[in-house]
Amino acid sequence: MIDLTINQEALAKNVAYCREKKISLPTFAMMKDPDKIPEAIKDQLKTIGLWDLHSANLYRISWNNEQKDEGGLFGGANHFVLPPELTGCRANIIMMSGRWFPTGAHKVGATFGCLAPGLVTGQFDPQKTKAVWPSTGNYCRGGAYISALLASNAIAILPEEMSKERFEWLNKIAGQVIATPGCESNVKEIFDKCWELRNSGEDLRIFNQFDELGNPLWHYTVTGSAIEQVLNQYLTGDKKFAGYISSSGSGGTLAAGSYLKKQFPGSKIAAAEALQCPTLLQNGFGGHRIEGIGDKHVPWVHDCKETDFVVAVDDEVPMRLLRLFNEGIGREALVASGVDADLVGKLDLLGISGIGNMIAAIKFAKYNELTEDDYVVSIATDSMQLYGSRLEELTEERGNYTESDTQRDLQLLDSVGLDNMKELNYYDKKAIHNLKYYTWIEQQAKDVEELNAQWYDHNNYWTNTFNQVGQIDELITDFNNKVGIL
């Protein structure tokens, strides 16, 4: 469970600091239902940009943001539906859109879920302790942003091969940016850097998305609720929800599927990963180009017992579809093939990992022989807002995108099949869970008793963690009352 022990002296300092800086915090209830946000905050948001460094943007940590870069308020949970005309499978695929979070990616929510409990219990001092945000991309961006809103110093850690857009923005926001060797698969190098920082004697706290339980707690509560809200719009008559697909990544986003299983019994969870680094599928290793999903280990916060499928995606597929979906000639070809023009105009809401998740969702739908009555949900973590340089690089590498390229890529999309995926039985799930030992017990000094509790005391371990959200909201509300600015 998340440690919610209160340090009264440090808490009083945090309250005084936030009062001076005019900072209040949203509750999880507000992130789920923005109608609960105070009107005074909404009045501020009407004049604030989505990415502005203003503490009121803490209240935009929600799937329900209005689709505006300036002055937006709130509406329904942001999503779009990919129909059979695009995907080639009979089921409808709902993609939750992270584009309209501050920083352009939903990972900012997970960082808040990790930091907020420390702030409102006095366990983290934003005035003197540096917040360290290790990740393979968007999580460290979200953490650096949250730290900036709290006027706190941050250290962002990410692999050196991530997109240029990420580094350019981070260098303006974070106090320090550390680029570790390799690509998104090189997670151990990130962990090694964290140990180096720990041993430096500097006053810092490492918020590691791969082992911080605030990460899955946020997704279980907020992302799960947002998806339920969306599904309730579509599940009329005989329609049903079949499954939730998310990249394995940090393991946090998968927790939304655990929430959905409780609301929609019989639904399944599929974890997607890159075929070039098939950690879950084959206990494998390697490097790949699906930015931000991480691999070569099983995250501590991944509830393996809840995962029903593993689906590997060849990274060449999203790289090619990135061009089909965003080059003018590619979009024309999609419309000519029967895809609705309005939808084609929204395909830039899919970043590279979003396209990878879409492919995994298609494979899941085809494997399970889903029909027009079935809905599958997946995640578009970010959008093309963060990948313009990748399109330029592909042009330099492969030449201008041509009519022949569009036809080959349309065929590639249509030919997505059942390769490199696995339906997990009890012992398949346990085998994946057991891989945690080598990373977390041997390398990262975790407790083997807790590892066993995740599996053998499964319901208590995970349910008790997720049930802490009510207590955390009480602490946030009490904190805001003491700050006294709302």
N, C-alpha and C positions, 0 to 999 in steps of 0.2 A: 504494500500500500504506500501511498504518498505520505511522507512525513509532514504532519500538520502541527507539530509542536510549536508553541508560540514563545518567542523571545521578546518579552514585554518591553525591555529597554530599547532594543533595536527596532521593534515595531513602532514605538513612540517617535523615534527618529525618522522612520519612513513616513509616518503620518505628517509630521511637521514639514518634511521635505516636499511631499506631494501637495500640501496646502500652499507652500511658497511657490511651487511651480504650476499651481492650478491644474493638477492632474487627478482625475478620478478614473475608476476602472469599470468596465462592463462586467456584469455577471454572465455566467453561462446561459441563464434563462434569457437574458437580453440578446445574446448571440444567436440563440435559437429563434427568438421571437422579438424582432426589433420594435414592435408596438410597445414594448416595456421600457424602451430607452427614454430617459427624461426629455421633455420638450425643449428644455434649455440647451441640451446637447444637439438636438436636431436643428435648432435655430443656428447654431455654430456651423454645423455641417453644410448648410445651404451656401456658405461662402468659402468652403475649403475644398481644395483639390484632393482627389483620391489618393495621391502619393505624397501629399504635403506633410512636412514634419510638424504636425500639430497634434497635441495629445488627444483631441477629440476624435481623431481617426482610429483610436483604440476601439471606438464603438462601431467602426466599419469592419471589424473582424467578424464577418457574417457572410453566408452564402446568398443573402437577400438584398445585397446592395443594388441600388438603381444603376442601370447600365450607362453611367455618365462619368467622364473623367473629372468634371468640376461640379461641385454643389449637389451631388446626388443624395437622395435619401434612401428609401427602402421599398421593396415590392416582394414578388414571389422569389423563390429560390432559383438562381440562375442555372439554366440548362438548355440543351437543344436535343432534338431527336433525330437519329440517323435511320432513315427508312430502308427497306429492302432495295430500292432503286440504286442506292449508293453502296450498301454493304454486301449485297448478294446473298444475304441470309434472310429467312422469312420473318424472324423476330424483329421487333423494334428495339433499338439500342439508345438508351438515354445517356447522354454525356453531361455530367455536372461541370459547369464552367468556372474555373478559378480566375479567369481574366479580370473579374471585377472586385477582387480583394486589393487592398493596398499592397504594393510591390508586384501586383499582377499574378499572384500565385497563392493557393490556399495554405501553403506552409506557414504563413504568418500566424494562422490560428494555432497550429501545433506549438509554435514558439511561445505564444501567450499562455497556452495550457501548461507549459513547463515552467515559465518564470513567475506567473501570478501567485501560485501558492507560496513561493519563497518571499515575495514582496509583502503579502498580507499577513504572514506569520512572523516577519522580522528575521527570517533565515537568510535573506539576501539584502545587502546594503547597496543600493544603486549609486550612492555617493562615493564609495571608495573601492568597491569590489568590481573588477572587470567581468563582464559576462562573455564567456567563450562559446561560440556557436560553430561546432564542427558539422560539416555536411557535404553532400555531393552537389550542392547547388542552391536550391530555393530556400531551404531551411535556414542556412546561414544568412541569406538575404533578409528573410523575415525576422530573424533574431537581431540583426544589426538595426533594422528599422524600428522594432519594438524598443530596443535600447535607446535609440535616438529620441523616440517619443518620450521616454522617461528621463531624458537628459543624462544618460548613463553611458559609460565607455564600453565598447564592444570589440572583441577580436573575432573576425570571421575566418574560418578555415574551409577551403574547398580545393579540389584538384585543379592543377594548372591548365588542363585541357578543356575546361568548361568554356562556354561561349563568351565572346568578347563583351557582350552587353552586360553580363553579370559582373565582370570585374570593373568595368567603367563606372557602373552605378555604385558598387560597394566601396570603391576608393573614395567616393564623395561622402559616404554615410558612416562607415565603420571607422573606429579609431585605428585599427590595424587590420590588414588583410594578409593572410598567409596562404600561399599557393603550394600545395603539396604535390609530390611527383605523381604523374599518371593521369588516368581518366576516371570516370565515375566508378569503375570497378575497383579502384585502388583505395579501399576503405581503411585497410590496416595502416597505411601510411598516415591517414588522418588520425587514427587512434594513437599511433606512435608520437605524433606531434602533440597530442593532448597530454601524454605522459611526460613529455619534455617540459611542457608548460607547468604541469603539476609540480614537478621536481625543481622548478626554477625559484620557488620561494615567493613568487609574486602573489599578491592578493587577488585571486580570481576564482570564479566558479564555472565549471564546465557543464553546459546544458547539452548533453549528448542525445540527439534525437533517437538514437538506436537503443538507448537504455532508460530514458526518462519516461516514466509512466504517465506523465502529463500529456504526452503526445497521443497515445491511443485514447486516453480519457477524453481529450478534446474531440477527436474524430467520432468516437462512440456516441458522444452526447450531441455534438453540433452537426457534424456531417451526416450521421445516421438520421437525425431528426429532419434535416433538410431533404434528404432523399425520400424519407417517408412522406413528407409534405408533397413532393413532386409526384410520387407514385399514386397518391390518393386522387390526383387529377386524372390519371389514365386508367386505373384499374376499375373499370365499370363492366357490368355484365359478367361475361365469362373470362375477362382478361385476368392474367395472373403474373406475379413477379417470380422470375425463375432464378436469377442469380446476380451477384455483385462481383465485379472484376476490378482489381486494382494491382498495380505493380507492387512487388514485394517491398522494394525501397527500404524505408526505415521500419516497416511493419506497422506504423501508426495508422495510416489510411485504411488498412485492412480491418481495423476495429469497427468501422462503420458497418461492415458486413455482419459482425456479431450482434450489433443492435438490430439490424434488419432481420436476422434469423429469428429473433424473439417476436418481432412484429408480424413477420410473414413466415410461419413455420413451413418447412419444406424447401425454402430457398437455399441456395448454395453460395459458397465463396470460392473464387478462383484467384490465385496469386500469379501475376504475370512477371516474366523476367526476360532478359535478352538471351537468345539462343547461344550467342558467342560467350556467355558466362553462365552456364546452366547450373547454378548452385543448388537450387531446390530440386531440379529435375534429375540431375546426374551427379550431385555432389562435385560439380565441375568448377572451372575457373577460366579466366580469360579477360579480354578487354572488349568494349563495345561502344557504340555511338548513341545510345538512347540516354540522353543526358538526365542526370539527377536521380536515377532509380537505385544506384548502389548495388553491390553484390559481394561475392566471395566470402560471405558469412551469413548466418541467420540472426537477425536482430533480436535482442533480448526481449523486446516488447511485441514480437510477433507471436500471436497465439496460434501455434501450429495445430492444435487439436481441432480448431474451428475451420481450418483450411481444407477444402474438399477437392480442389483441382490445382494443378500446376500447369501453366501454359507458357511455353517459350516462343518468343517472337524473334525472327531473324532481323537484325538491325538494318539490313539493306532495304527492307520493306518500308519502314517509316521514313527513311531518308529519301527514297524515291517518291513516296506519296507526298512528302513535304513539298516537292516541286509540283506535282500534279494538282495539289490543293491550292497552291499560291501563285503559280505562274499564270499569266493571262490566258495563254493558249491551252493550258491544262484545265482551267475553269470553263473555257468554252467547250472543250471536249466533254466535260462532265455534264453540262447542260444538254449538249447534243445527244448524250447517251440516255437522257431521261431523268436526270436529277434536277429537282426544283431549283430554280435560279436563286431564290432567296436563301435556301440552305447553302448553296455553293458560296454565296457571299459571306457566310458565317464560318466557313471552314478554317479561316485564320484563327479561330478560337481554339484550335488544336495545336499545341506545341508538339515537340518530337515524342515525348512520353505519352501525351494524349493520343497520338496516332498509334503508338505501340499498344496502348490499352484498348483502343478501338479494334485493332487486329485480334487481340486476345479475346475480346468479347464476341467477335464474329466466329472464331474457332470454338468457343464455348457453346454458342448458339447452334452451330452446325453439328457438333459432337452430340449434343443432347436432343437433336432433331426438334428444336423449338419451332413454333408456328406463329401465325399472325396474332394469336391470342396471348403471346408471351412477351414480357418486357425484361430486358437485361439493363443493368445500370453500371456505368463505369465513370472514370474521372478524367477530365482534361485539367490537369494540375495548373498549367499555364498556357500561354498562347504564343502566336508568332511575334508578339511584342518583344520577346526575348531571343529571337532566332533569325533576325534579318541577316546577320553576318553569315549564318550557315548557308542561306540561299546563295549569297555571293560566292562563298567558298565552293559550293557545288557547281556553280557556273564556271568558275576558274578551273575546276578539276575535270569537268565532263563536257564543257562547252555549252552553248545556248540550248535551251529546251526547245525541242522540235515537235512537229506533228507526229513523227514516228515514235518519239519518246512517250507522248501522251497515250498512244494506242497500246504500247507495251505495258505502260503502267496501269491503264484501265484493265488490261488482261491480268496483270499481277494481282490487282485488288479482287478481281472476280474469281481468281483461282485459289484464294486462301482456303486451306484445307485442315485436316485433323492431325497433321504431323507435329511431333515434338510437344505432346501434351499428355497428361496422366491424371486419371481419376484416382484419388488417394484412398486406400483402405486404412484401417486403424494403425497397422504397423508401418505403412508408408509415412503416415503423419508422425509417428514416434521417431522414425529414422531421421526426419528433418529436424524435429525437436532436439534430438540427441546431438546434432551438430553444434548446438549452442555451447556445449561443454568446451570445445577446443578454443573458441574465441573468448568466451566470457569467464570461464573458470580458470583456464590455464593462462590466458593472456591479460584479462581485464580485472582479475581479482574479485569476481562475483562469488556468491555463496552457493555451493552445490545443493544445499537444502532448499533454497529458494527456487533453483532450477527444477528440482523434483516437485516442489509445490505447484509450479506452473502446470505440470502434467497430472500428477496424482491427486492434488487437491484443487483441480481445475476450476470448479465452480466458485469455491470460496476465494481463490486467489484473484481471479479476474473480476468476478461480480463485486467483491468487496472494494476493489480499486475503483470500478466505475460508479459504484454507489457513493463514493466520496464527493461527487459533484455537488450534492445538496449542502454538505458541510463547507465546501470551498465557497459556494455562493453566499452562505451566511457570513463567512470571514470577509469576503469582498464587500458585502453590504455594510458590515460593521466598520470596515476600513473607510469606506466612502463617508459614512456618517461622522466618523472622527475627523476626516479631512474637512468636511463641512462646506464644500463649494457647490454641491448640486442644488 
